[in-house]
Structures are given as C-alpha cells and as structure tokens.
Amino acid sequence: MAQQDLTPAPKKPAQRSWRRLVLQLVLWALALLLLVWVISQVPLEDILAILAQLKLWEITLLLLVNASIIVFFGLRWWLILRALGHSISYISVTRYRLAAFGVSYFTPGPHFGGEPLQVYYLRQKHAVPGTTAVASLALDKTFELLANFAFLVFGIALVLSSGVFGSLADTGALPLSLILLVLPLVYLVLLWGQRQPLSALVRLMPGRWGQRLVELFKSIEGQMNVFCLQHPVVLMQSVLISGLVWVALIFEYWLALRFLGVSMNFVEIMGIMTAARIALLTPLPGALGALEASQVLAMQALGLEAAFGLGIGLLIRARDVLFSLLGLIWGLLIRD
C-alpha cells in the first residue's frame, strides 16, 4: 500500500492575507479599547483644563522643534547613502523618511513597516540598486536601534538606581533592554570585522530559495562591510547623530512638560520618557493606548495627577499623527 503524504499543503496567499487582516483588526481593537480605558480613568474636564493652558505660540514652537527633529532624522541616512556612492538631495531623503514614518506609524509596531517604501523611492526616483538601498536602510536602522536601546538601558538603570518610581520599576526590564542593546551592537561590530552574520544564518536554509537569499544577503552585507571598513568617519558621525537626536528629543519633552505646567528634574524626565519607550515596544499600531497608559502610570508614580500623564500622552499622539499624515501626503505627491 502506498504511503499517504502527510505533508501539510502550503498556505494559499488568500489565507495569509485574511489572517494578516484579522490580526491587524484585533490589534487595532485592543489598542482602541486600551485607549478608551485610559481616557475613562481621567475626568474630561481635567484633561481639557490642562490642554487649555497651551498658548498658540507654545504649540507653534513645539511644532517647529518637532519639525526640526524630523528633518534632523534624515541626516544619518543621507550621509550613509553618500558614503555608498549615491548623492541624493537632503530634502528628498527627508521626505522619503517622513513618508516611511507615516506608514510605520499606522501599522503594528511603530518602528518598522515603511522601509519598503524607502527602497521603492530610491530605486524608482534615483536608480539606486536594490541591494544598495537595502544596505543603506539596514545601516541606518542598526544605528537607530542602537541609540534607542542605549537610551532604554540608561533610562531603566537611572530609574532603578534613583528609586524614582519606587517598587513600580522593580521588574526584569533592565536585563531585557540589555539584550536588545547587545543585538544591534554585536551586529555592527561583526560588520566592522568584515563578517556577514545574516548571510551565515540564511545559508542554513535548504533549497534554491535559500541559495538565492544567501547571494542577496551577501551582496547587501558586503556593501555594509565596505561602509564600516572604508568610512569610519561617517560611522562615527552616525553614532554622534543618533546621540544628538536623543538630546533633542529630551529637550522637546522637557519643553512640552513646562508648557503644560509640570516641573521635573532630569531623572524624572528620563523616567517618564523611558516608560514611553517601553510602551513603544508593544505591537499595537503607534502604541495606541499603551503610550497613554504608560504616561498616566508614570505620572501617578511620581505623585502627580493622572490628567498630566494623559495630557502629555495626547499631545505626543497629536504630534505623531500630524507628522505621519503629512508624511503620507508628501509621499503621495512625490513626482521627481
């Protein structure tokens, strides 16, 4: 008797699309429920009273500071592209990145999602080879993650050592953040040492697709190896830019708190910003609900009214939505 083939049939594209859609709907529903719960914990009149303190010139100044930070975000990617042999105007790089931010913001997990759009713009508008476009983005994202996780480690360590949040901060967040920090750091060190770690992992995949992916990753990581070896100055500039971005973000947060009538020292600001960064690690679209909840809990832990936490959370949310929408619109209007 012939043996029955028990190998499961491959999933159809329609099935994968349907499951992906259901997952996204579930995540959006959870995010909205969490946001509604957070808002229900604070009287509406208290929130309106805090937000009403903002003057028109203060809102304008905050928007200008945020716009400056967003423009500054593109500098690292622009330098990397130039080092890889592609001189693209800084304005173009900035709007490509802003458009990608808009896509990432409205998809599960606010850190990734818009990168394919950046690759598309580089290939279609500037004839940048696909492997070079991916290499530039991988380098830019590695520096970004390195800076983000370094901030997270520093913030958690500062909060734990100062005891500013009391027992609320007594969690396993520090070891986890250290692991997250080590990943991009080790990857960057391996690239600098002319290693190709992702290519080595892909090589374990069997079949023709595995071989094709090996060749693709070898081309991408090969260019990243060349960048780290031949452009150490740009590498150090990228590290410096990543640090300066966080200095600007801390200043922006301090300014927003001052305008809302909240006075905090450096440790407290770092604590509440660290809570926000942890919330942004959730898979919810734009960390919707999680961000607001983190700010409410952090403010309460500091002995302040929950309304201040929700106020700063909604202010951050309004800013991010505004720039995300501007990025999407700007991206759609790209013609050059």
N, C-alpha and C positions, 0 to 999 in steps of 0.2 A: 504493500500500500504506500502510495506517495505521501511524503510528509507534508503537512499543511504549513504554509508560510504564515508564521505568526508575527512577522514584521509589521508594525503599525503603519498604516497608509500616511503619507505626508499630508500635513495640513494644507488645505486649499487657501489661496490668497484671500478669498472672501471671508473664510472663517477667521483668519488672523486679523483682518480689518474689523470684523464685527467685535471680536474680543477686545481689540485695542480701543474701539469706540466705547464699549461698555465700561472698560477700566477708566477711561477719561471721564465719562459721565459720573461714575462712582466717586472719583477723586474730587470732581467739582462739587458734587452734592455734599461730601464730607466737609470740604472747605467752607461752603456756604453755611452749613449747619454750625460749624465751629465759630464762624464769624457772627452769626446771629446770637449764639450763646454768649459770646464775649460782650456784644453790644447790650444784651439784656441784663448784664451784671452791673451796668453803669447807667444811672438816670440820664435821660436825654438832655435835660436842661443843664446838667453839669458839663456834659461834653460841649454843648453849644456855647456855654459861658466861657470855657477855656479857649475854644477856637475863635470866639469873638474878640479875644484880646489881640489877635493878629491884625496889624495895620497893613494898608496896601503897600507901603514902601518895604515893610518887612517881608511880605510874600514875594514881592518883586526881587528883593535881594536874595532870598532863598532860591528862587528860580534861577537867578543869574549864577549863583555859586554852584548849583547843581549842573547847569549847562556847561560851566567851565570844567567841572569834574568829568562830565561825559566826553567833552572834546579832548581832555587830557587822557582819557581811557584809550584813545586810538593811537597815541604816540608810540607805545611799545610795539604794537603790530606793524605800524608804519616803518619803524627802524628795522624790524626783523625782515620785512619784505625788501627793503633797500639792501640789506646785507645779503639776501638771497638773489640779488640781481634784478629787482623789479622796482623801478621808481614810479610810484603812483602818487597822485596829488593827495595831500593830507586831508583835504575836505572830502574826497571820495572815500578814503579809508574810514573817516569818522562816520559818514552816513551809512556805509556798509555795516559797520559795527553797531550803530544805533538801530538799524533795521533788524539785525540779527537779535539784538537785545529785546526788541518788541516781540519777535517770535518766541524766544526763550521764556519770556515773562508769562506768556499766556499758555504755556504747555507745562505738564507736570515736571516739577523740578526746575527752579528758576536759573540754574547755572548752565544748562545745556539745551540745545534744540535749534538754535539759529545758525549753527556753524555751516550746514549745507548751503544756506543762502549766501554766506560769505564766499564759499568756494565757487558758487554759481556766478556771483558778480565778478570775481577775479578772472574766471575763465572766459565769460562772455563779453565783458567790457574791456579787459586788458590782455587777453590771450595768455594768461598765466597758466602753465601746465598744471593739470590736476594734482599731481604728486607734490609740486612745489607749493600750491595753495594749501593743501592739507598739512604740509610740513610747517608752514608759517603759522597756521592756526594751532597746530599741536604745540609748538614752542610758546606761542602767546598764552594758550590755555594752561600750560605747565607753570609758567611764571605766575599767572593769576591764581591758580590753586595753591601754589607755594606760599604766596603772600597771604591769601585768605586763611589757610590753615595755620600759618605762623601767627597771625593775629588771634586766631581762636585759641591756640595754645597759650599765648601770652595773656590773653584776657582771662581764661579759666584759671591759670596759675595765679594771676593777680587777685582774682576774686577769692580763691581758696585761701591764699596767704593773708589777705586782709580781713576775711570773715565778714565782708560787707553784706552778704546775703544770708548769713547765719547757716543753719542746717539745710536750707534750700539748695545750697551749692554743693552739698556733700553727696556727689554722685560719681559715676565712673566716666564722666565726660572728659577728664584730662587724659587718661590713657587712650581713649578712642581718638581724641584730637591729635595726640602724638603720632598715632598710627597713620592718620590721614595726612599729617605733615610729612612723615617719612616717605610716603609713596612718591609724590612729585619730586622730592629732594633726591631720593635714590635714583629715580629715572633720569633726572638732569645730570647727576654725577656719572651715571653709566654712559649717557650720550657723550659727555665730555671726554670720557675714557675710550671713545670710539666703539662702544658696544651698541648692539641693537636688540634690546630686551623683548620688544613686541614681536619682532621678526622671529626670534627664537621660540616664542610661545606659539605663534601661528604655524611654525614648522611642524608642530606636533599634530596638526590636523591632517587627516588622510585624504586621498583623492586629488582630482585635478583642481578643485576649488582651493584646497589647501595650498597647492603649489603656486597657483595664481596669486593668492593672498600673500604668500611669502615674498614673491617678486615685488608686489606692490609695496609691502611694508619695508622691504629692503631699500627700495628707491626713496621712500619717504624718510625713513630714519637715516639713510645715507646722507641726505641733504641736511638733516638735523645735526649729524656728526660733523659735517663740514662747517656748519654755522658755529658750533661750540669750539671747534679747533681753530678756525681762521678768524673769528670775530669775537675775541674775548672782551673787547671794549664794549661792543654792543650788548654782549651778555651781561656785563656788569651794569650797563645803563638800564637794561631791562629790569634787573633786580632793584636798582635805585628807584626807577619809575614806579614799580609796584609798591615800594615803601611809601613814596610820596603820595600816591593815590590814597593810601590809608590815613596819612596825616590830614589830607584834605577832607576825607570822609568824617574823621573825628571832629574837625573844626566845624563842618556843616552840621553835625549832630548837636554839638555844643551850642551853636547859634540858634538852631531850632528850639532847643530847650529854653534858652534865655528868652526868646520871643514869646514862649508860652508861659513864662513866669516861673520857671523851675531853675533853681541854682544848685549845681552839683560840682563836686570835686572830680579830679581826673579818674580816680579809682571807681567812683560811682558811674561815671560816664562809660568807662570801659566795661563795667559790669552789665549795664543795660544794653550796650551795643553787642556784647558777647551773647546775651540772651537772644537778641535779634538774629545774630549769625547762626546760632544753633537752630532757630526756627526756620531759617532759610535752607537748612539741610533736609527738611521734610519734602516728600514727593508731591505735595499739594501745589497746584498751579499758582505761581507767585507767592507761595507760602501763605495763601489766603487763610485768614483765621488764626493760623499758627503764629504769625508775626504779631498780630494784635494781642493775642493771648500772652505771648512772651513779654510784651511791654507792660501789660496790666499786672502780671505777676511780679515782674521786676520792680515796678514802682511800689507795689504793696510791700514787697520785701524790704524796700528802703524806707518804709513808713510814710509814703506819700499816697495821695488819693488815687484810686484806680482810674479816675477820669483823666488824669495826666498821662497815664500809660496809653489809654485808648486814643487820647488826643494826638500824641506823637505818632502812634501807630497809623491812625487815619491820615495824618499829614504825610508820612512816608508813603502810604498807599496811593494817595492822590498824586504825589510827585512821580512815582514809578509808572502809574497808569498813564499819566500825561505824556511822559517821555517815550513810553512804549508805543502809544498810539501815534505820536509824532514820527517815531522810527518806522513804523509800518507804512504810514502815509508817504514819508520821504522815500522809503524803499520802492514803493509802487510808482513813484514819479521819476525814478532814475531812467534816463534815456541815453546818456552818453556812453 
